[in-house]
Amino acid sequence: MILPIFRRRSEDIGISPRLVLEPGRYIVGDTSILLAGVNTVKRSARNFVGVDAGLNLLIRPAMYDAYHEVAVANKADLAGAETYDIVGPICESGDIIARDRKLPLIEPGDVIAVFDVGAYGFSMSSQYNGRCRCTEIMVSDGSVDVIREQEHYGDLIAKQKIPARLLA
């Protein structure tokens, strides 16, 4: 879509530049969904849902106060019943994925879908707080493929070296 217009306009004015695009949010933002398992629900003046994905996997809400639609994936056909804040497992007060979302009744074991995470998810992810990155899968044309394996503890320390002088 972009390239034919670019070529035609370039030819019209007699230039032939090279087009380089950053495949950011405009192009791939809506191509991915982060699935996070619910491990705890705290009901109080504010209802908090603790999930197994945090700012190490999706930094945008903490960094930019970015808004991402969320849904309870295994209860997608149910109407919103309560208002929740969805929070991650990192020991930081800013590990908040979504605030004030009206969702169906949430229980441990449910799965939260965080939408439109396709741009910069992996490139902005980290192993902060000893957290491993998750598996990435691609669903296309009825097929499901693992495109990035889940990290494990060994991946966290794989590049670390202890100087021999400290082992003596």
C-alpha positions in Angstrom: 0.0 0.0 0.0 2.7 2.5 0.9 5.4 1.3 -1.6 3.3 1.9 -4.9 2.4 5.4 -3.8 6.0 6.1 -2.8 7.4 4.8 -6.1 4.9 6.8 -8.2 5.5 10.1 -6.4 9.3 9.6 -6.5 9.1 9.0 -10.3 6.9 12.0 -10.7 9.6 14.3 -9.3 12.6 12.4 -10.7 14.2 10.9 -7.6 14.8 7.4 -6.4 15.3 7.4 -2.7 15.4 4.3 -0.6 12.3 3.8 1.7 13.0 2.6 5.2 10.2 2.2 7.6 10.1 1.4 11.3 7.6 -1.4 11.7 6.0 0.2 14.8 2.6 0.5 16.3 0.9 1.8 13.1 1.8 -1.3 11.2 2.0 -4.1 13.8 0.4 -2.7 17.0 -2.8 -4.6 16.6 -1.2 -7.9 15.6 -0.5 -9.4 19.0 -2.3 -10.3 22.3 -0.5 -10.9 25.6 -2.2 -13.7 27.6 -1.6 -13.5 31.4 -2.8 -16.1 33.9 -4.7 -14.8 37.0 -3.0 -16.0 40.2 -4.7 -13.8 42.8 -7.7 -11.6 43.2 -7.9 -9.1 46.1 -11.3 -7.5 46.7 -11.4 -4.3 48.7 -12.1 -0.6 48.1 -10.3 -1.3 44.8 -10.3 -4.7 43.3 -6.9 -6.0 42.2 -6.2 -8.9 39.8 -2.6 -10.2 40.0 -1.4 -11.9 36.8 1.8 -13.7 35.8 2.8 -11.0 33.2 4.3 -7.7 34.3 6.2 -4.7 33.2 9.1 -6.9 32.2 6.9 -8.2 29.3 4.8 -5.1 28.6 6.5 -1.9 29.7 4.2 0.6 27.8 1.6 1.1 30.5 4.2 1.8 33.2 6.4 3.9 30.9 3.9 5.9 29.0 0.6 5.3 30.9 -0.4 3.5 27.6 -4.0 2.2 27.4 -4.5 -1.4 26.3 -7.9 -3.0 26.0 -8.2 -6.1 28.2 -10.7 -8.9 28.4 -11.1 -12.1 30.4 -10.3 -14.5 27.6 -12.1 -17.5 29.0 -15.2 -15.4 29.8 -15.3 -13.2 26.7 -19.0 -13.8 26.3 -19.9 -12.5 29.8 -20.7 -8.9 30.6 -18.7 -6.7 33.0 -19.6 -7.3 36.6 -16.9 -5.6 38.7 -14.2 -2.9 38.2 -10.6 -4.1 38.5 -7.0 -3.0 38.3 -4.9 -5.6 36.5 -1.4 -5.7 38.1 1.8 -7.7 37.4 4.1 -9.7 39.7 7.0 -7.3 39.7 7.9 -5.6 43.1 7.2 -2.1 41.7 4.2 0.1 42.4 4.1 0.9 38.7 3.5 -2.7 37.6 0.0 -1.9 36.5 -1.3 -3.2 33.2 -4.8 -1.7 33.3 -6.8 0.5 35.7 -10.5 0.7 36.4 -11.7 -1.9 33.9 -15.2 -3.3 34.1 -14.8 -7.0 33.5 -16.7 -10.3 34.3 -16.2 -11.8 37.8 -12.5 -12.8 37.8 -11.1 -15.8 39.7 -7.6 -17.4 40.0 -7.1 -19.5 36.9 -8.8 -17.1 34.5 -6.8 -15.7 31.6 -6.5 -12.0 30.9 -6.0 -11.0 27.3 -4.2 -7.7 26.8 -4.7 -6.4 23.2 -2.6 -4.5 20.7 0.8 -5.4 22.1 2.3 -6.1 18.7 4.8 -3.3 18.6 8.0 -3.4 20.6 6.9 -6.2 23.0 10.0 -8.2 22.8 12.4 -5.4 22.0 11.3 -3.5 25.1 11.0 -6.5 27.3 13.6 -7.4 30.0 14.6 -9.9 32.5 14.1 -7.4 35.3 13.5 -8.7 38.8 14.7 -12.2 37.7 11.7 -12.7 35.4 12.0 -14.8 32.2 10.4 -13.8 29.0 7.4 -15.7 27.8 6.8 -18.0 24.8 5.7 -16.2 21.6 3.4 -18.0 19.2 2.1 -17.1 15.8 -1.4 -18.0 14.7 -1.8 -17.7 10.9 -4.0 -19.4 8.3 -5.2 -22.0 10.9 -1.7 -22.9 12.1 -0.1 -22.3 15.4 3.7 -22.0 15.6 6.1 -21.2 18.4 8.3 -18.3 17.1 10.2 -17.7 20.3 10.8 -20.1 23.1 10.1 -19.3 26.8 13.2 -18.3 28.7 14.3 -20.3 31.8 16.5 -19.6 34.8 19.6 -20.7 32.8 18.9 -18.0 30.3 19.0 -15.4 33.0 22.6 -16.3 34.0 23.9 -17.7 30.7 26.1 -14.7 29.9 27.4 -14.1 33.4 31.0 -14.9 34.3 32.5 -15.1 37.7 36.2 -14.0 37.6 38.5 -16.9 38.5 40.1 -14.8 41.2 36.9 -14.7 43.1 36.6 -18.5 43.1 40.0 -19.1 44.6 
